[in-house]
Amino acid sequence: MVACAAAMGAGTMAGGVRIIKTMGTKIIDLKPVHGFAAETSAAVTILAASHLGLPVSTTHVLSGAIMGVGASQRFSAVRWGVTARIAWAWVLTIPVSAAVAWGFHRLLYLALGG
């Protein structure tokens, strides 16, 4: 658990400001009322999913809520190019993580004489 917390903290330190900027200014120009609406809808969605036993990513849910808030103003308020890059990152995360894990496993297996 300590290693997981340390990894999450290091990841936040490395990219946290960039993520906050992307969520707050690059998807839409987020005002306090929009942030409140997005956070509230994300919280309801996450709580409902948890109640049903469905695994969801809080980051994905909040990103979608921010896009929804922007689209509710007007569809063109959302910078869809930014959201497309985010979606590609989501799609690529699982296979890239699997490949990296496989590589590290293979290195350790060879290094430890397996």
Secondary structure, 3 states (H helix, E strand, C coil): CHHHHHHHHHHHHHHHHHHHHHHHHHCCCCCHHHHHHHHHHHHHHHHHHHHHCCCCCHHHHHHHHHHHHHHHHCHHHCCHHHHHHHHHHHHHHHHHHHHHHHHHHHHHHHHCCC
